[in-house]
Amino acid sequence: MNIGIIGATGYGGVELYRILANHRYVENIHLYTSSAEKKSYIDEYPHLSHIKENELKPLEPDQIKEENDVVFLATPSGISASLTPELLDDQLKIIDLSGDLRLKNSDDYEKWYKKAPAPEMLLQEAVYGLTELYREDIKNAKILANPGCYPTATLLGLAPLVREKIVKENSIIVDAKSGVSGAGRNASLATSFVEIQDNFKIYKVHQHQHIPEIEQELHKWDEKVGFISFSTHLVPMTRGIMATMYIELLEEWNTSKLVDLYESFYKHSPFVRVRTNGTFPSTKEVYGSNYCDIGLAFDQRTSRLTVVSVIDNLMKGAAGQAVQNFNIMSGFQENEGLNFLPVYP
């Protein structure tokens, strides 16, 4: 297959390239950017020297449609909303890694992203690509909205409970932490070495744009779940997300029974690993992989459940999940090109 990556110079773009360059059903990869066109890719990423030497191409929709079977948009929010309509074609499939097509309510997008939304028709056609929950919809998708990194970790951690309808209304608290690569490649004061090193800080308190995305999906599964409290923190590490969730249940459970529930829920999901009773994952244990690891424990004293979900934000939180969805959309095995072990230490 011929694959295009728009936004190839960003971290999500180069991670897509790393995976797809070793995918046995991908024949050609075309790289597009508005920031460094007509340069060699190794000028942006010297670690690819003498391995892969693609040229960066300009964003010309007609050429993109002619050259590719599938296009990944690894662009900042606000670009896909206007570019995707220009790429619509009977043959071309589109996988958008930005937040532009995830929210079905365009008013929510304007409120939380502070940008003009995509056309309504596009929002309704785009399939939300949380792979483990929507495989059947993804199979027939022509336009796919790849989930955000925080929502992926959070929703996979909560799905067995919410789908079982055992969560008390308005009781979900999510305390999430991310590595600095989640902020993108562009330089900023907030992510400079002297600002982030030896530091740990909260940001976008009650204002993170992933809140409505998480609530949108939770309400599909159980409209009585209500609102969530969601906080995000920046950690001085390159990759990784840990979402620690505190949930009140409608009835008392024990940890063993809850672990059984999770294991049953994800028994056909090769990239979700449920930890045994009493053990919890760390971000290093999924580093560079497409795994989501989940651990949980019910506190009999407070009647509150703690769920810990970890992913690599550039993999399961972005490029890895996008390729997982590409596989399903193309009729390949779900884990094609993704069966590599986490990097450790």
C-alpha positions as CSV (number, residue, x, y, z in Angstrom):
1,M,0.0,0.0,0.0
2,N,1.0,3.6,-0.5
3,I,0.9,5.7,2.6
4,G,1.1,9.4,3.2
5,I,2.1,11.1,6.4
6,I,1.1,14.8,6.7
7,G,3.0,16.5,9.5
8,A,5.9,14.2,9.1
9,T,8.4,16.5,10.9
10,G,6.6,16.3,14.3
11,Y,7.1,13.6,16.9
12,G,3.9,11.8,16.0
13,G,4.9,11.9,12.3
14,V,8.3,10.4,12.8
15,E,6.9,7.7,15.1
16,L,4.4,6.8,12.4
17,Y,7.3,6.6,10.0
18,R,9.3,4.3,12.3
19,I,6.4,1.9,12.5
20,L,5.3,2.0,8.9
21,A,8.8,1.7,7.5
22,N,8.8,-1.9,8.9
23,H,5.2,-2.8,8.1
24,R,5.2,-5.6,5.6
25,Y,2.1,-4.4,3.7
26,V,3.4,-0.8,3.2
27,E,5.2,-0.4,-0.1
28,N,5.8,3.4,-0.2
29,I,5.7,6.2,2.3
30,H,5.2,9.8,1.2
31,L,6.1,12.5,3.7
32,Y,4.4,15.9,3.6
33,T,5.0,19.1,5.5
34,S,4.4,22.8,5.3
35,S,7.5,23.6,7.4
36,A,10.5,22.0,5.6
37,E,9.3,20.9,2.2
38,K,11.8,19.8,-0.5
39,K,14.4,19.0,2.2
40,S,15.6,15.5,3.0
41,Y,13.9,13.8,6.0
42,I,17.4,13.2,7.5
43,D,17.9,16.9,7.7
44,E,15.1,16.9,10.3
45,Y,16.0,13.5,11.8
46,P,19.6,12.6,11.4
47,H,19.1,9.3,13.2
48,L,17.6,8.0,9.9
49,S,20.8,8.6,8.0
50,H,21.8,5.7,5.7
51,I,18.5,3.9,6.6
52,K,15.7,5.9,5.1
53,E,16.2,9.0,3.0
54,N,12.8,10.3,1.9
55,E,12.2,13.8,0.6
56,L,9.7,16.0,2.3
57,K,6.9,17.1,0.0
58,P,4.6,20.2,0.0
59,L,1.0,20.0,1.0
60,E,-0.8,19.7,-2.4
61,P,-4.1,17.9,-1.9
62,D,-4.5,16.7,-5.5
63,Q,-1.0,15.1,-5.5
64,I,-1.6,13.6,-2.1
65,K,-4.8,11.9,-3.3
66,E,-3.1,10.6,-6.4
67,E,-0.1,9.1,-4.6
68,N,-1.7,7.4,-1.6
69,D,-4.2,4.8,-0.5
70,V,-4.2,5.9,3.2
71,V,-3.1,9.3,4.6
72,F,-2.3,9.9,8.3
73,L,-2.6,13.5,9.5
74,A,-0.1,14.0,12.3
75,T,-0.8,17.8,12.5
76,P,-1.6,20.3,15.2
77,S,-5.2,20.9,16.0
78,G,-6.9,23.3,13.6
79,I,-5.2,22.1,10.4
80,S,-7.2,18.9,9.7
81,A,-10.5,20.7,10.0
82,S,-9.8,22.6,6.9
83,L,-7.4,20.2,5.1
84,T,-9.5,17.0,5.4
85,P,-12.4,18.2,3.2
86,E,-9.8,18.9,0.4
87,L,-8.6,15.3,0.7
88,L,-12.0,13.6,0.5
89,D,-11.9,11.0,-2.3
90,D,-13.7,7.8,-3.1
91,Q,-10.5,5.8,-2.8
92,L,-8.5,7.6,-0.1
93,K,-8.8,6.7,3.6
94,I,-7.9,9.3,6.2
95,I,-6.7,8.8,9.8
96,D,-6.5,12.0,11.7
97,L,-4.3,12.1,14.8
98,S,-5.3,15.7,15.8
99,G,-8.3,16.6,17.9
100,D,-10.2,18.1,15.0
101,L,-12.6,15.2,14.3
102,R,-13.1,13.6,17.7
103,L,-15.9,15.8,19.1
104,K,-19.3,15.3,17.5
105,N,-20.5,18.6,19.0
106,S,-18.9,21.4,17.0
107,D,-19.8,23.9,19.8
108,D,-17.7,21.8,22.2
109,Y,-14.8,22.0,19.8
110,E,-15.0,25.8,19.6
111,K,-15.3,26.1,23.4
112,W,-12.4,23.8,24.3
113,Y,-10.0,24.2,21.3
114,K,-10.7,27.9,20.6
115,K,-10.7,27.2,16.9
116,A,-13.2,26.9,14.0
117,P,-14.7,23.4,13.9
118,A,-14.6,21.0,10.9
119,P,-17.7,20.8,8.7
120,E,-20.7,19.0,10.4
121,M,-20.8,16.3,7.7
122,L,-17.2,15.4,8.4
123,L,-17.7,15.3,12.2
124,Q,-20.6,12.9,11.8
125,E,-18.8,10.6,9.3
126,A,-15.5,10.3,11.3
127,V,-15.3,7.1,13.4
128,Y,-13.8,7.5,16.8
129,G,-10.9,5.1,16.8
130,L,-10.6,3.8,20.3
131,T,-9.6,0.4,18.9
132,E,-10.6,-1.9,21.8
133,L,-14.1,-0.5,22.0
134,Y,-15.0,0.2,18.4
135,R,-13.4,-2.5,16.2
136,E,-16.5,-3.2,14.1
137,D,-17.1,0.5,13.3
138,I,-13.4,0.9,12.5
139,K,-13.5,-1.9,9.9
140,N,-15.7,0.1,7.6
141,A,-14.3,3.6,8.4
142,K,-13.3,5.9,5.6
143,I,-12.4,8.8,7.9
144,L,-11.1,7.9,11.4
145,A,-10.5,10.2,14.4
146,N,-7.6,8.8,16.3
147,P,-8.1,9.3,20.1
148,G,-6.0,11.7,22.2
149,C,-3.3,10.3,24.5
150,Y,-4.9,11.2,27.8
151,P,-8.3,9.9,26.6
152,T,-6.8,6.6,25.5
153,A,-5.2,5.9,28.9
154,T,-8.3,7.1,30.8
155,L,-11.0,5.5,28.7
156,L,-9.2,2.1,28.6
157,G,-8.9,2.3,32.4
158,L,-12.6,3.1,32.9
159,A,-14.3,1.2,30.1
160,P,-15.0,-2.1,31.9
161,L,-16.6,-0.3,34.9
162,V,-18.7,2.2,32.9
163,R,-19.8,-0.4,30.3
164,E,-20.9,-2.5,33.3
165,K,-22.8,0.5,34.6
166,I,-21.4,0.2,38.2
167,V,-20.0,3.7,38.6
168,K,-21.6,6.2,40.9
169,E,-22.6,9.5,39.2
170,N,-20.0,12.3,39.2
171,S,-17.6,10.2,41.3
172,I,-14.7,9.8,38.7
173,I,-11.5,11.7,39.5
174,V,-8.6,11.4,37.1
175,D,-5.1,12.5,38.0
176,A,-3.0,12.2,34.9
177,K,0.7,12.8,34.2
178,S,2.5,13.1,30.8
179,G,6.0,13.2,29.5
180,V,7.2,16.3,27.7
181,S,6.9,14.9,24.1
182,G,3.2,15.2,24.4
183,A,3.6,19.0,24.0
184,G,5.0,18.6,20.5
185,R,8.3,19.4,18.9
186,N,8.1,23.2,18.7
187,A,10.2,25.0,21.2
188,S,8.4,26.8,24.1
189,L,9.4,28.3,27.4
190,A,7.2,25.9,29.3
191,T,8.9,22.8,27.9
192,S,12.5,24.1,27.9
193,F,15.1,22.1,29.9
194,V,15.5,24.7,32.7
195,E,11.7,25.0,33.2
196,I,10.9,21.3,33.2
197,Q,14.0,19.5,34.6
198,D,13.7,18.8,38.3
199,N,10.2,20.2,38.2
200,F,6.7,18.8,38.3
201,K,3.7,21.0,37.5
202,I,0.0,20.9,36.9
203,Y,-1.4,22.7,33.9
204,K,-4.7,23.5,32.2
205,V,-6.6,23.0,35.5
206,H,-10.3,22.2,34.6
207,Q,-9.5,23.4,31.1
208,H,-7.8,20.6,29.3
209,Q,-9.3,20.0,25.8
210,H,-9.4,16.3,26.3
211,I,-12.1,16.6,29.0
212,P,-15.1,16.7,26.6
213,E,-13.6,13.9,24.5
214,I,-13.4,11.6,27.6
215,E,-16.9,12.6,28.7
216,Q,-18.4,12.1,25.3
217,E,-17.3,8.5,25.2
218,L,-18.2,7.7,28.8
219,H,-21.7,9.1,28.2
220,K,-22.1,6.8,25.2
221,W,-21.5,3.8,27.6
222,D,-23.5,5.1,30.5
223,E,-25.3,8.5,30.4
224,K,-25.6,8.4,34.2
225,V,-21.9,8.6,34.8
226,G,-22.0,12.4,34.9
227,F,-19.0,14.7,34.8
228,I,-15.4,13.9,35.7
229,S,-12.7,15.8,37.5
230,F,-9.6,15.7,35.3
231,S,-6.2,17.2,36.1
232,T,-3.0,17.0,34.0
233,H,0.6,17.3,35.1
234,L,3.9,17.6,33.2
235,V,6.6,15.2,34.3
236,P,10.3,15.6,33.4
237,M,10.5,12.6,31.2
238,T,10.4,12.2,27.4
239,R,7.6,9.6,27.0
240,G,4.8,8.1,28.9
241,I,1.4,8.8,30.5
242,M,0.1,7.6,33.8
243,A,-3.6,8.1,34.5
244,T,-4.5,7.4,38.1
245,M,-8.3,7.2,38.5
246,Y,-10.4,7.2,41.7
247,I,-13.9,5.8,41.3
248,E,-16.9,5.2,43.6
249,L,-18.9,2.2,42.7
250,L,-22.7,1.6,43.1
251,E,-22.0,-1.5,45.2
252,E,-19.0,-3.1,47.1
253,W,-16.6,-5.2,45.1
254,N,-13.4,-6.9,45.9
255,T,-10.2,-6.5,43.9
256,S,-10.0,-10.1,42.7
257,K,-13.5,-9.9,41.2
258,L,-12.7,-6.5,39.5
259,V,-9.5,-8.0,38.0
260,D,-11.6,-10.8,36.6
261,L,-13.9,-8.2,35.1
262,Y,-11.1,-6.4,33.4
263,E,-9.4,-9.6,32.2
264,S,-12.7,-10.8,30.6
265,F,-13.4,-7.4,29.1
266,Y,-10.0,-7.3,27.4
267,K,-9.4,-10.9,26.6
268,H,-9.5,-10.3,22.8
269,S,-7.3,-7.1,23.0
270,P,-3.7,-8.0,22.4
271,F,-2.4,-4.6,23.5
272,V,-4.1,-4.3,26.9
273,R,-2.4,-6.1,29.7
274,V,-4.3,-6.3,33.0
275,R,-1.9,-6.7,36.0
276,T,-2.4,-9.4,38.5
277,N,-4.0,-8.6,41.9
278,G,-1.7,-6.3,43.9
279,T,0.6,-5.2,41.1
280,F,0.7,-1.9,39.3
281,P,2.3,-0.7,36.1
282,S,4.9,2.0,35.5
283,T,5.4,4.1,32.4
284,K,8.8,2.6,31.7
285,E,7.2,-0.8,31.3
286,V,5.3,0.3,28.1
287,Y,8.1,2.6,26.8
288,G,8.3,2.5,22.9
289,S,5.4,0.0,22.6
290,N,1.7,-0.1,21.8
291,Y,0.7,-1.6,25.1
292,C,-1.7,-0.2,27.7
293,D,-1.0,-1.7,31.1
294,I,-3.7,-1.5,33.8
295,G,-3.6,-2.2,37.6
296,L,-6.4,-1.8,40.1
297,A,-7.3,-2.2,43.8
298,F,-10.5,-1.7,45.7
299,D,-10.1,0.0,49.1
300,Q,-12.6,-1.6,51.5
301,R,-12.0,1.1,54.0
302,T,-13.1,4.0,51.8
303,S,-15.2,2.0,49.3
304,R,-13.2,3.6,46.5
305,L,-11.5,1.9,43.6
306,T,-8.1,3.0,42.3
307,V,-7.2,2.2,38.7
308,V,-3.8,2.9,37.2
309,S,-3.4,3.0,33.4
310,V,-0.1,3.6,31.6
311,I,0.7,4.1,27.9
312,D,3.5,5.5,25.8
313,N,1.9,8.8,24.6
314,L,3.6,8.7,21.2
315,M,2.6,5.0,20.6
316,K,-0.7,3.8,22.1
317,G,-1.5,7.5,22.6
318,A,-0.9,8.4,19.0
319,A,1.1,6.7,16.2
320,G,0.8,3.1,17.5
321,Q,-3.0,3.2,17.9
322,A,-3.2,4.9,14.5
323,V,-1.4,2.0,12.9
324,Q,-3.5,-0.4,14.9
325,N,-6.6,1.2,13.4
326,F,-5.0,1.3,9.9
327,N,-4.6,-2.5,10.2
328,I,-8.2,-3.0,11.0
329,M,-9.4,-0.6,8.3
330,S,-7.2,-2.5,5.8
331,G,-8.2,-6.0,6.8
332,F,-4.8,-6.9,8.3
333,Q,-4.2,-8.5,11.6
334,E,-4.6,-5.9,14.4
335,N,-1.1,-6.3,15.6
336,E,0.6,-6.2,12.2
337,G,3.8,-4.1,12.4
338,L,3.3,-3.5,16.1
339,N,4.7,-6.6,17.8
340,F,7.8,-5.2,19.3
341,L,8.7,-5.3,22.9
342,P,8.8,-2.3,25.2
343,V,12.2,-0.6,25.5
344,Y,13.8,-1.2,28.9
345,P,15.3,0.3,30.9
